[in-house]
Amino acid sequence: MASVPFVWSEYLNATRSWPVPPSAFSAAGIARQVSLFRRGAKLEAVDARNPALVRVATIADAVGRQVKVSQ
C-alpha cells in the first residue's frame, strides 16, 4: 500500500483552518510577560496537606504566569 504524503497547506484548505503563528510557540513570548511576583518575596499559602493551616511561603522563581513557591 503506497502512502500519500501529508501536505499541510492541503489539510488546512480541506478543514478550512489556518496555522497558529510561530510566535505562539516562542519561548521569548513567555519571557515578555511581566510578573509582579519577585524571587524571595514572602506570601501566605494554604498548606496542601492540612488546608486549615496558612503558612508563610517564599517565591522561589517566577517566569511569565508560572510561580514556584517554596516553604
Secondary structure as UniProt FT lines:
FT   HELIX           8..14
FT   TURN            15..16
FT   HELIX           22..25
FT   HELIX           27..31
FT   TURN            39..40
FT   STRAND          42..46
FT   TURN            51..52
FT   STRAND          54..63
FT   TURN            64..65
FT   STRAND          66..70
//
